[in-house]
Amino acid sequence: MIIDYLKVFFVGGTICLIAQILMDYFKMQTPYIMVTYVTSGVVLSFLGVYQPIVDFGGSGATVPIIGFGYSLYNGVVKAIEKDGFMGVFTGGITATAGGITAAIFFGYIMAVVFNPKAKP
């Protein structure tokens, strides 16, 4: 049981460490890292490299933003198998709709509860 937590921590921590290195040493800005990670999730999934990482690290590999690319890819693949070519357009949205909806909903709730203020 504890080994599963260590695997999740190791994989998720490694993903975050790579992003921190990109920011600190290569001066990459956050939006570029986010786009790079989502795209990397798709490309690594297509190449068959990311599934073993997910199998090993579980939510440590699927929760970070690179996991969003992984989810997009898997959604598109399933939709293509089911709906043919139209799955290219619908699969990613269908697969990630729950996560996107949760992010919008909880973001709204936090904004209402904590009354954010603009930075000066």
N, CA, C and O of each residue as an XYZ file, in Angstrom:
480
protein
N       0.821     -1.190      0.000
C       0.000      0.000      0.000
C       0.869      1.259      0.000
O       0.662      2.155     -0.818
N       1.814      1.327      0.891
C       2.680      2.518      0.971
C       3.537      2.657     -0.276
O       3.902      3.767     -0.663
N       3.861      1.529     -0.908
C       4.673      1.584     -2.122
C       3.908      2.280     -3.248
O       4.510      2.952     -4.086
N       2.577      2.120     -3.268
C       1.771      2.812     -4.289
C       1.855      4.320     -4.114
O       1.971      5.056     -5.094
N       1.796      4.782     -2.872
C       1.920      6.215     -2.610
C       3.293      6.730     -3.018
O       3.416      7.837     -3.542
N       4.316      5.931     -2.779
C       5.673      6.340     -3.166
C       5.814      6.424     -4.687
O       6.470      7.328     -5.203
N       5.196      5.479     -5.404
C       5.234      5.515     -6.868
C       4.543      6.767     -7.401
O       5.062      7.448     -8.285
N       3.359      7.060     -6.847
C       2.614      8.244     -7.277
C       3.432      9.505     -7.000
O       3.532     10.386     -7.853
N       4.010      9.583     -5.816
C       4.816     10.741     -5.445
C       6.045     10.873     -6.345
O       6.396     11.976     -6.763
N       6.689      9.760     -6.638
C       7.888      9.783     -7.472
C       7.565     10.250     -8.897
O       8.256     11.111     -9.440
N       6.524      9.684     -9.493
C       6.177     10.039    -10.881
C       5.683     11.482    -10.956
O       6.153     12.255    -11.791
N       4.742     11.846    -10.093
C       4.228     13.217    -10.096
C       5.311     14.222     -9.765
O       5.377     15.293    -10.369
N       6.164     13.882     -8.805
C       7.262     14.774     -8.438
C       8.267     14.948     -9.555
O       8.802     16.040     -9.747
N       8.530     13.888    -10.290
C       9.459     13.972    -11.415
C       8.903     14.869    -12.517
O       9.635     15.660    -13.112
N       7.610     14.740    -12.785
C       6.977     15.595    -13.793
C       7.081     17.058    -13.373
O       7.408     17.921    -14.187
N       6.804     17.330    -12.104
C       6.891     18.713    -11.605
C       8.337     19.203    -11.575
O       8.603     20.373    -11.847
N       9.266     18.313    -11.247
C      10.683     18.688    -11.234
C      11.151     19.109    -12.627
O      11.885     20.087    -12.764
N      10.737     18.389    -13.643
C      11.113     18.741    -15.015
C      10.579     20.125    -15.367
O      11.285     20.932    -15.971
N       9.327     20.398    -14.986
C       8.756     21.731    -15.248
C       9.535     22.811    -14.505
O       9.791     23.881    -15.057
N       9.912     22.539    -13.263
C      10.666     23.533    -12.484
C      12.042     23.791    -13.096
O      12.516     24.927    -13.109
N      12.669     22.752    -13.593
C      13.967     22.917    -14.267
C      13.795     23.762    -15.530
O      14.617     24.636    -15.810
N      12.731     23.505    -16.290
C      12.478     24.296    -17.493
C      12.273     25.772    -17.148
O      12.714     26.651    -17.888
N      11.608     26.039    -16.031
C      11.376     27.429    -15.630
C      12.643     28.088    -15.094
O      12.937     29.235    -15.431
N      13.394     27.369    -14.260
C      14.550     27.969    -13.589
C      15.770     28.095    -14.497
O      16.423     29.139    -14.519
N      16.075     27.049    -15.236
C      17.323     27.046    -16.004
C      17.151     27.478    -17.459
O      18.069     28.032    -18.063
N      15.978     27.223    -18.008
C      15.751     27.578    -19.402
C      14.825     28.774    -19.553
O      14.513     29.192    -20.668
N      14.387     29.322    -18.426
C      13.561     30.534    -18.380
C      12.288     30.414    -19.217
O      11.821     31.397    -19.792
N      11.734     29.207    -19.281
C      10.469     29.018    -19.990
C       9.338     29.591    -19.137
O       9.325     29.432    -17.916
N       8.411     30.242    -19.781
C       7.268     30.783    -19.065
C       6.190     29.713    -18.923
O       6.125     28.770    -19.711
N       5.356     29.876    -17.917
C       4.349     28.877    -17.573
C       3.453     28.466    -18.749
O       3.226     27.270    -18.927
N       2.937     29.392    -19.553
C       2.076     28.941    -20.665
C       2.793     28.012    -21.646
O       2.193     27.073    -22.168
N       4.062     28.273    -21.890
C       4.819     27.412    -22.808
C       5.008     26.021    -22.219
O       4.955     25.021    -22.934
N       5.228     25.969    -20.916
C       5.372     24.666    -20.262
C       4.062     23.903    -20.315
O       4.053     22.699    -20.572
N       2.957     24.592    -20.076
C       1.660     23.922    -20.116
C       1.365     23.353    -21.503
O       0.911     22.215    -21.627
N       1.619     24.134    -22.530
C       1.386     23.654    -23.903
C       2.334     22.500    -24.218
O       1.935     21.514    -24.836
N       3.577     22.625    -23.796
C       4.554     21.556    -24.018
C       4.130     20.275    -23.325
O       4.252     19.189    -23.893
N       3.633     20.393    -22.102
C       3.219     19.199    -21.356
C       1.976     18.546    -21.971
O       1.931     17.323    -22.099
N       0.985     19.325    -22.346
C      -0.209     18.731    -22.959
C       0.173     18.035    -24.266
O      -0.249     16.907    -24.521
N       0.963     18.706    -25.081
C       1.411     18.121    -26.345
C       2.261     16.879    -26.106
O       2.130     15.885    -26.820
N       3.126     16.938    -25.107
C       3.952     15.774    -24.772
C       3.096     14.597    -24.339
O       3.397     13.454    -24.680
N       2.032     14.864    -23.591
C       1.125     13.795    -23.178
C       0.501     13.093    -24.371
O       0.359     11.871    -24.380
N       0.130     13.875    -25.379
C      -0.458     13.299    -26.593
C       0.594     12.506    -27.363
O       0.356     11.362    -27.751
N       1.750     13.113    -27.582
C       2.802     12.462    -28.379
C       3.312     11.197    -27.689
O       3.463     10.158    -28.332
N       3.575     11.280    -26.391
C       4.069     10.099    -25.667
C       3.031      8.991    -25.626
O       3.381      7.812    -25.660
N       1.750      9.361    -25.553
C       0.688      8.348    -25.612
C       0.637      7.695    -26.978
O       0.496      6.476    -27.085
N       0.752      8.499    -28.023
C       0.750      7.967    -29.388
C       1.912      6.999    -29.594
O       1.753      5.967    -30.245
N       3.068      7.326    -29.047
C       4.250      6.470    -29.196
C       4.211      5.241    -28.292
O       5.061      4.359    -28.409
N       3.227      5.178    -27.387
C       3.116      4.033    -26.483
C       4.027      4.119    -25.289
O       4.196      3.130    -24.575
N       4.622      5.273    -25.047
C       5.574      5.445    -23.949
C       4.864      5.835    -22.657
O       5.311      5.466    -21.571
N       3.776      6.569    -22.761
C       3.154      7.119    -21.554
C       2.296      6.106    -20.804
O       2.164      6.214    -19.585
N       1.711      5.129    -21.487
C       0.872      4.137    -20.804
C       1.642      3.364    -19.733
O       1.104      3.176    -18.642
N       2.876      2.906    -19.986
C       3.620      2.251    -18.903
C       3.902      3.185    -17.718
O       3.955      2.740    -16.572
N       4.083      4.477    -18.000
C       4.284      5.435    -16.914
C       3.006      5.553    -16.093
O       3.066      5.611    -14.865
N       1.856      5.587    -16.751
C       0.566      5.637    -16.056
C       0.348      4.358    -15.257
O      -0.120      4.408    -14.119
N       0.682      3.220    -15.844
C       0.521      1.950    -15.142
C       1.391      1.900    -13.882
O       0.980      1.338    -12.867
N       2.566      2.476    -13.944
C       3.471      2.495    -12.794
C       3.069      3.559    -11.777
O       2.976      3.277    -10.582
N       2.833      4.771    -12.248
C       2.643      5.901    -11.347
C       1.216      6.286    -11.055
O       0.988      7.162    -10.221
N       0.242      5.673    -11.703
C      -1.160      5.963    -11.422
C      -1.489      7.438    -11.534
O      -1.193      8.079    -12.543
N      -2.108      7.972    -10.481
C      -2.545      9.373    -10.519
C      -1.372     10.343    -10.529
O      -1.556     11.514    -10.861
N      -0.194      9.899    -10.182
C       0.985     10.757    -10.298
C       1.295     11.096    -11.740
O       1.972     12.084    -12.023
N       0.793     10.267    -12.659
C       1.006     10.508    -14.085
C      -0.226     11.091    -14.767
O      -0.107     11.731    -15.812
N      -1.412     10.878    -14.189
C      -2.622     11.335    -14.865
C      -3.138     12.677    -14.348
O      -3.852     13.372    -15.071
N      -2.800     13.054    -13.129
C      -3.304     14.305    -12.568
C      -2.569     15.536    -13.096
O      -3.228     16.532    -13.397
N      -1.244     15.522    -13.224
C      -0.585     16.721    -13.771
C      -1.055     17.017    -15.193
O      -1.704     16.183    -15.824
N      -0.729     18.191    -15.687
C      -1.233     18.667    -16.983
C      -0.842     17.736    -18.130
O      -1.539     17.689    -19.143
N       0.238     17.010    -17.993
C       0.618     16.063    -19.046
C      -0.433     14.947    -19.148
O      -0.632     14.373    -20.219
N      -1.095     14.649    -18.040
C      -2.176     13.674    -18.040
C      -3.389     14.140    -18.820
O      -4.176     13.322    -19.296
N      -3.547     15.458    -18.955
C      -4.637     15.998    -19.770
C      -4.418     15.613    -21.229
O      -5.365     15.224    -21.913
N      -3.196     15.717    -21.708
C      -2.875     15.290    -23.073
C      -3.106     13.801    -23.261
O      -3.598     13.360    -24.300
N      -2.741     13.029    -22.234
C      -2.973     11.583    -22.242
C      -4.467     11.290    -22.361
O      -4.867     10.415    -23.129
N      -5.295     12.016    -21.606
C      -6.748     11.828    -21.657
C      -7.321     12.241    -23.008
O      -8.203     11.568    -23.543
N      -6.820     13.350    -23.562
C      -7.267     13.778    -24.893
C      -6.988     12.689    -25.928
O      -7.859     12.335    -26.722
N      -5.776     12.171    -25.907
C      -5.394     11.141    -26.871
C      -6.288      9.908    -26.745
O      -6.808      9.407    -27.742
N      -6.463      9.427    -25.522
C      -7.276      8.217    -25.325
C      -8.726      8.450    -25.720
O      -9.371      7.554    -26.263
N      -9.246      9.651    -25.451
C     -10.610      9.968    -25.860
C     -10.777      9.958    -27.366
O     -11.772      9.453    -27.885
N      -9.810     10.511    -28.059
C      -9.868     10.547    -29.524
C      -9.775      9.134    -30.100
O     -10.507      8.790    -31.027
N      -8.885      8.325    -29.557
C      -8.736      6.949    -30.056
C     -10.040      6.175    -29.878
O     -10.487      5.494    -30.801
N     -10.652      6.275    -28.698
C     -11.915      5.563    -28.462
C     -13.033      6.079    -29.357
O     -13.834      5.294    -29.865
N     -13.093      7.392    -29.553
C     -14.150      7.962    -30.391
C     -13.964      7.592    -31.859
O     -14.943      7.392    -32.577
N     -12.727      7.501    -32.304
C     -12.483      7.084    -33.695
C     -12.941      5.640    -33.892
O     -13.531      5.306    -34.920
N     -12.668      4.787    -32.904
C     -13.114      3.394    -33.002
C     -14.636      3.306    -33.039
O     -15.195      2.441    -33.714
N     -15.307      4.204    -32.311
C     -16.765      4.165    -32.222
C     -17.450      4.909    -33.366
O     -18.384      4.389    -33.976
N     -16.983      6.138    -33.659
C     -17.685      7.017    -34.593
C     -16.961      7.259    -35.912
O     -17.477      7.971    -36.774
N     -15.797      6.689    -36.080
C     -15.040      6.928    -37.295
C     -14.342      8.281    -37.260
O     -13.899      8.739    -36.207
N     -14.253      8.907    -38.416
C     -13.495     10.152    -38.547
C     -14.016     11.272    -37.642
O     -13.231     12.092    -37.166
N     -15.323     11.315    -37.402
C     -15.892     12.365    -36.546
C     -15.338     12.284    -35.126
O     -15.374     13.276    -34.399
N     -14.834     11.138    -34.723
C     -14.245     10.980    -33.396
C     -13.028     11.849    -33.181
O     -12.677     12.168    -32.045
N     -12.375     12.239    -34.282
C     -11.227     13.144    -34.180
C     -11.658     14.455    -33.541
O     -10.909     15.053    -32.768
N     -12.873     14.900    -33.867
C     -13.361     16.189    -33.378
C     -14.085     16.093    -32.037
O     -14.096     17.053    -31.268
N     -14.685     14.946    -31.756
C     -15.501     14.830    -30.549
C     -14.836     14.092    -29.396
O     -15.206     14.306    -28.242
N     -13.887     13.251    -29.672
C     -13.317     12.369    -28.652
C     -12.608     13.076    -27.516
O     -12.816     12.746    -26.348
N     -11.777     14.041    -27.848
C     -11.021     14.738    -26.799
C     -11.915     15.530    -25.868
O     -11.702     15.557    -24.655
N     -12.913     16.172    -26.441
C     -13.849     16.970    -25.633
C     -14.665     16.058    -24.729
O     -14.846     16.354    -23.548
N     -15.153     14.961    -25.269
C     -15.951     14.030    -24.478
C     -15.138     13.435    -23.330
O     -15.632     13.318    -22.209
N     -13.907     13.065    -23.609
C     -13.080     12.410    -22.597
C     -12.684     13.350    -21.464
O     -12.492     12.907    -20.332
N     -12.562     14.618    -21.751
C     -12.077     15.557    -20.737
C     -13.161     16.471    -20.192
O     -12.878     17.346    -19.374
N     -14.400     16.280    -20.632
C     -15.485     17.176    -20.222
C     -15.679     17.205    -18.709
O     -15.910     18.271    -18.138
N     -15.590     16.073    -18.066
C     -15.774     16.028    -16.613
C     -14.724     16.840    -15.878
O     -15.052     17.599    -14.966
N     -13.470     16.689    -16.265
C     -12.394     17.443    -15.623
C     -12.491     18.937    -15.874
O     -12.255     19.742    -14.973
N     -12.840     19.305    -17.099
C     -12.980     20.725    -17.435
C     -14.148     21.328    -16.659
O     -14.039     22.430    -16.123
N     -15.256     20.608    -16.600
C     -16.422     21.088    -15.863
C     -16.113     21.250    -14.389
O     -16.501     22.245    -13.778
N     -15.417     20.279    -13.810
C     -15.052     20.373    -12.395
C     -14.141     21.568    -12.139
O     -14.302     22.264    -11.137
N     -13.188     21.811    -13.032
C     -12.276     22.946    -12.858
C     -13.034     24.265    -12.903
O     -12.777     25.159    -12.098
N     -13.967     24.387    -13.840
C     -14.760     25.621    -13.938
C     -15.653     25.774    -12.710
O     -15.719     26.855    -12.124
N     -16.340     24.702    -12.316
C     -17.247     24.765    -11.176
C     -16.515     25.117     -9.884
O     -16.914     26.043     -9.177
N     -15.443     24.381     -9.571
C     -14.738     24.638     -8.318
C     -13.998     25.975     -8.347
O     -13.849     26.626     -7.312
N     -13.536     26.381     -9.523
C     -12.937     27.712     -9.642
C     -13.948     28.799     -9.341
O     -13.634     29.781     -8.670
N     -15.165     28.621     -9.841
C     -16.234     29.587     -9.575
C     -16.575     29.614     -8.088
O     -16.708     30.687     -7.501
N     -16.715     28.444     -7.480
C     -17.035     28.373     -6.046
C     -15.949     29.058     -5.225
O     -16.260     29.808     -4.300
N     -14.697     28.818     -5.544
C     -13.608     29.449     -4.798
C     -13.614     30.961     -4.982
O     -13.323     31.708     -4.048
N     -13.949     31.407     -6.189
C     -14.013     32.848     -6.445
C     -15.140     33.492     -5.635
O     -14.989     34.612     -5.147
N     -16.257     32.798     -5.493
C     -17.378     33.344     -4.727
C     -17.052     33.327     -3.224
O     -17.319     34.300     -2.519
N     -16.490     32.246     -2.753
C     -16.211     32.089     -1.318
C     -15.112     33.025     -0.866
O     -15.238     33.647      0.189
N     -14.044     33.146     -1.625
C     -12.881     33.900     -1.181
C     -12.784     35.300     -1.751
O     -11.847     36.020     -1.404
N     -13.697     35.723     -2.604
C     -13.741     37.083     -3.119
C     -12.356     37.600     -3.584
O     -11.761     38.460     -2.934
N     -11.863     37.074     -4.698
C     -10.515     37.454     -5.156
C     -10.445     38.936     -5.531
O     -11.426     39.544     -5.960
N      -9.279     39.472     -5.356
C      -9.042     40.876     -5.705
C      -7.947     40.948     -6.760
O      -7.017     40.141     -6.761
N      -8.063     41.910     -7.646
C      -7.045     42.092     -8.687
C      -5.752     42.587     -8.050
O      -5.772     43.362     -7.094
N      -4.640     42.133     -8.589
C      -3.342     42.605     -8.110
C      -3.107     44.025     -8.574
O      -3.464     44.378     -9.698
N      -2.505     44.854     -7.716
C      -2.264     46.263     -8.114
C      -1.208     46.405     -9.191
O      -0.907     47.520     -9.617
